[in-house]
Each structure stands twice: as C-alpha cells, then as structure tokens.
Amino acid sequence: MYSDASLTVALSELDVWGDRHPVATSPPPELIVRSLQALDVRDGDRLLQLGVGCGYTTALAAHRLGPGRVVGVEIDPDLLRSAARRLEERDLLVTLRPGDGSTPVPLSVDGAPFDGVLVGYESDDVPAVWVHHVRPGGRLLARVTGGLGGGRHVLFERPTNDPAAGSADPPLVGHFLDWTGPLPARRVAAIRRAVRRPAAPTGGLVASSSTPVAPTLLADDMTPLVLLAQLHLPRGTTRAVRSTGTGTATYLQSPDGSWAEIAHAPDRRGRHDVREEGPTRLVRALDEAAAVFDDLDRPDWTDFGVTATASGSHVWHRNPGTGPRWPLGPTWAANATV
C-alpha cells in the first residue's frame, strides 16, 4: 500500500531510559520527487547525493539520469551496503562512496563538480566543500535548520560568474523555499549513537525574570522567528517541552551548560515567567531575536536567504548584497551586519 510518509531505516542503541531512537529515515516520496524537480535535473546531468540512507532517492535519480550519472555518499557502512545491494538488484549503476558529506571526499574521479547536489539530511551550516561540489550554473538543495528544530529547504544556485565581486569562484546563493519536509539529522559518525541525558548544570545562582515572547512560537515552523532565534542563541542550543504539576514549560539548553525554563502560561501582564542559570543568558538572546523579527515587520520564510562561500556562510534578509545579515551558526548574532 502506498503511503506518503517517512520510514525509519535505522535505530540507535538503547539509551539510558531503555529506548531506541531513529537515526536514519527515508523522506516521504512526495518530498523526494519535489526535491528532484527543484534541482531541475536533465538528460546528461550528473547528480551528487549526500546521505544515501536506504537508497530510495538514489534509485529514483539513477532511473531518471541513467547509468553512471549519480554519485552517492553515506557515512553509515551498514546503510551503504544495504543501499548498494538494493541498487544492484535493480540493475541501477550508481557510484557509492563511504564518507561524511560535510567533509572533503575524493570525488574528483567521479566527475565533480556536479550539475546538481541533493543533501539528504538536515544541516545547521553550509560546509565549504558543498560550494566546490556544485559547478557554475548548477544547483544544490538542502534543508537548513538548527537545534531548535526550525528550518526550511534552501535552493542554492551557483552563478556562472560573479561580476560584482570580481570572483572566479562564485558563491552559492539561495532563498528559503515556501515548502519543506522532514529529513533525518546529519549522522556525524558511522555508528548508531545512543541518546544520552544532557549534562547537568554546574551549579550556581538561578535567576528569575520574564519575557514577552511566547515559547510556543518556537514550535511554530510556519514563522521564521525560530530561524532568528537559532541565529541569536549559542550554536547547539536545543529545545524541549516538559509538563509537570505546575504547568508546561519550554526548556532551552546550550552546550556551555546554560539553561532556561520559560512557562507557557502568561501572567496577568501577558509575560512568561523565566528561570535560568549559567554563563549565557539564553532568554536575553531570545528577546533580541523577537525584537529583530518585529523590526523586520514579521517577515516570511521566503524573505530570507543564504549565501555560502568557501570561507563561510550567512543568512540575509530580502537582499543578499544590501540586506541585514547574520553568520550562520554563530556563538552570538549580536554582531549582525546591517
């Protein structure tokens, strides 16, 4: 029976609670087809897929482009072997390589750069190696997201030249699209890692305050406030929602051990109670992101875009050359250039 749903293809080992968690999934078929259409692959094109997974997307691309036109990279050796077997059983000639799609891999023998690059997992950055994988005039499609879970697909194009900058090595430039879909998180090692409990706070003074920002907005993927929050909060900050006898709250935790608890229920002033601890005041960063969101007149996802070069990447608003910009994945975004 046909179903347009994601399928789990690999689970983690047991975590400390005795549970397993998906570490590799196959995207919904509609998303796969839409992604290949967005890349506008044509006869004679060469496609690079980063994150082969079970090989379903790879098979569709190989069926469309023909023998020897698709190269796939996968970090998990078990998934890579399974995908290779499935492709061979269907007589689809695809070049598969082990490796991490975010680090350099020996693709020169496989015909790099490519006409199209399809990233099969979420990423909070645009690695420099992706820029070199795309030929001038080519496209790259990736879902750019962050620790809070907010993101969208970005369709990058690499211009044939960059007259304004006088560069012989033009960047990737793309807009956030008005559609997206679920993708697995990037697998950072060729093992199925168990999920561990977050590190306990180091201890210190718990500060109390309040914020006008409703924490439920961070779960609303229809608004790019979550994007701005991810750009303002320390890189790697995660979000969780917990309910107790005293109510429901959103918890933010950053890699330096800082944490914040924001109550969902507002008080009489319409503000949300906050408790936080650690060297970084996370709610202050959230308030700054909300202020920027209001100053930009509450923009849509499609008002934002990303420019990526070999030396780094940044998010911009409205205009890639003159609009406000923020480094993608900074420690703080207070240094945004306007």
DAGI-V856196 format. One record per pair of residues at least 12 apart in sequence whose C-alpha atoms are under 6 Angstrom apart, sorted by the first residue. I is the first residue (numbers start at 1). J is the second residue. Records with the same first field share a line. If there is no record, write none. Layout:
I: J ; J
//
This chain:
4: 28 ; 29
5: 28
6: 26 ; 27 ; 28
7: 25 ; 26
8: 25
9: 24 ; 25
10: 22 ; 23 ; 24
11: 23
12: 192 ; 193 ; 194
13: 194
14: 194
15: 194 ; 195
24: 184
25: 184
27: 183
45: 115
46: 69 ; 70 ; 114 ; 115
47: 70 ; 114 ; 116 ; 117
48: 70 ; 71 ; 72 ; 117
49: 72 ; 117 ; 118 ; 119
50: 73 ; 101 ; 119 ; 120
51: 73 ; 74 ; 120
52: 72 ; 74
53: 79
54: 83
55: 83
67: 93
68: 93 ; 94
70: 94
71: 95 ; 96
72: 96
73: 96 ; 97 ; 98 ; 99
74: 98 ; 99
75: 98 ; 99 ; 100 ; 190
76: 190
102: 127
104: 129
113: 133 ; 134 ; 135
114: 133 ; 134 ; 135
115: 135 ; 138
116: 138 ; 139 ; 140
117: 140
118: 140 ; 141
119: 142
121: 183 ; 184 ; 185 ; 186
122: 143 ; 183 ; 185 ; 186
123: 144 ; 145
124: 144 ; 145 ; 146
128: 310
136: 158 ; 159 ; 160
137: 158 ; 159 ; 160
138: 157 ; 158
139: 156 ; 157
140: 155 ; 156
141: 154 ; 155
142: 154
147: 236 ; 237 ; 238
148: 238 ; 239
150: 221 ; 226
152: 176 ; 180
153: 176 ; 177 ; 180
154: 174 ; 175 ; 176 ; 177
155: 174
156: 172 ; 173 ; 174
157: 172 ; 173
158: 172
171: 308 ; 309
172: 307 ; 308
173: 306 ; 307
174: 305 ; 306
175: 305
176: 301 ; 302 ; 304 ; 305
177: 302
201: 257
206: 276 ; 277
207: 275 ; 276
208: 274 ; 275
209: 274
210: 272 ; 273 ; 274
211: 271 ; 272
212: 271
224: 301
228: 289
229: 286 ; 289
231: 333
232: 285 ; 332 ; 333
233: 285
234: 331 ; 332
235: 329 ; 330 ; 331
237: 253 ; 254
238: 252 ; 253
239: 251 ; 252
248: 264
249: 262 ; 263 ; 264
250: 262
258: 277 ; 278 ; 280
259: 276 ; 277
260: 275 ; 276
261: 274 ; 275
262: 274
303: 317 ; 318
304: 316 ; 317 ; 318
313: 328
314: 326 ; 327 ; 328
315: 328
324: 337 ; 338
325: 337
//
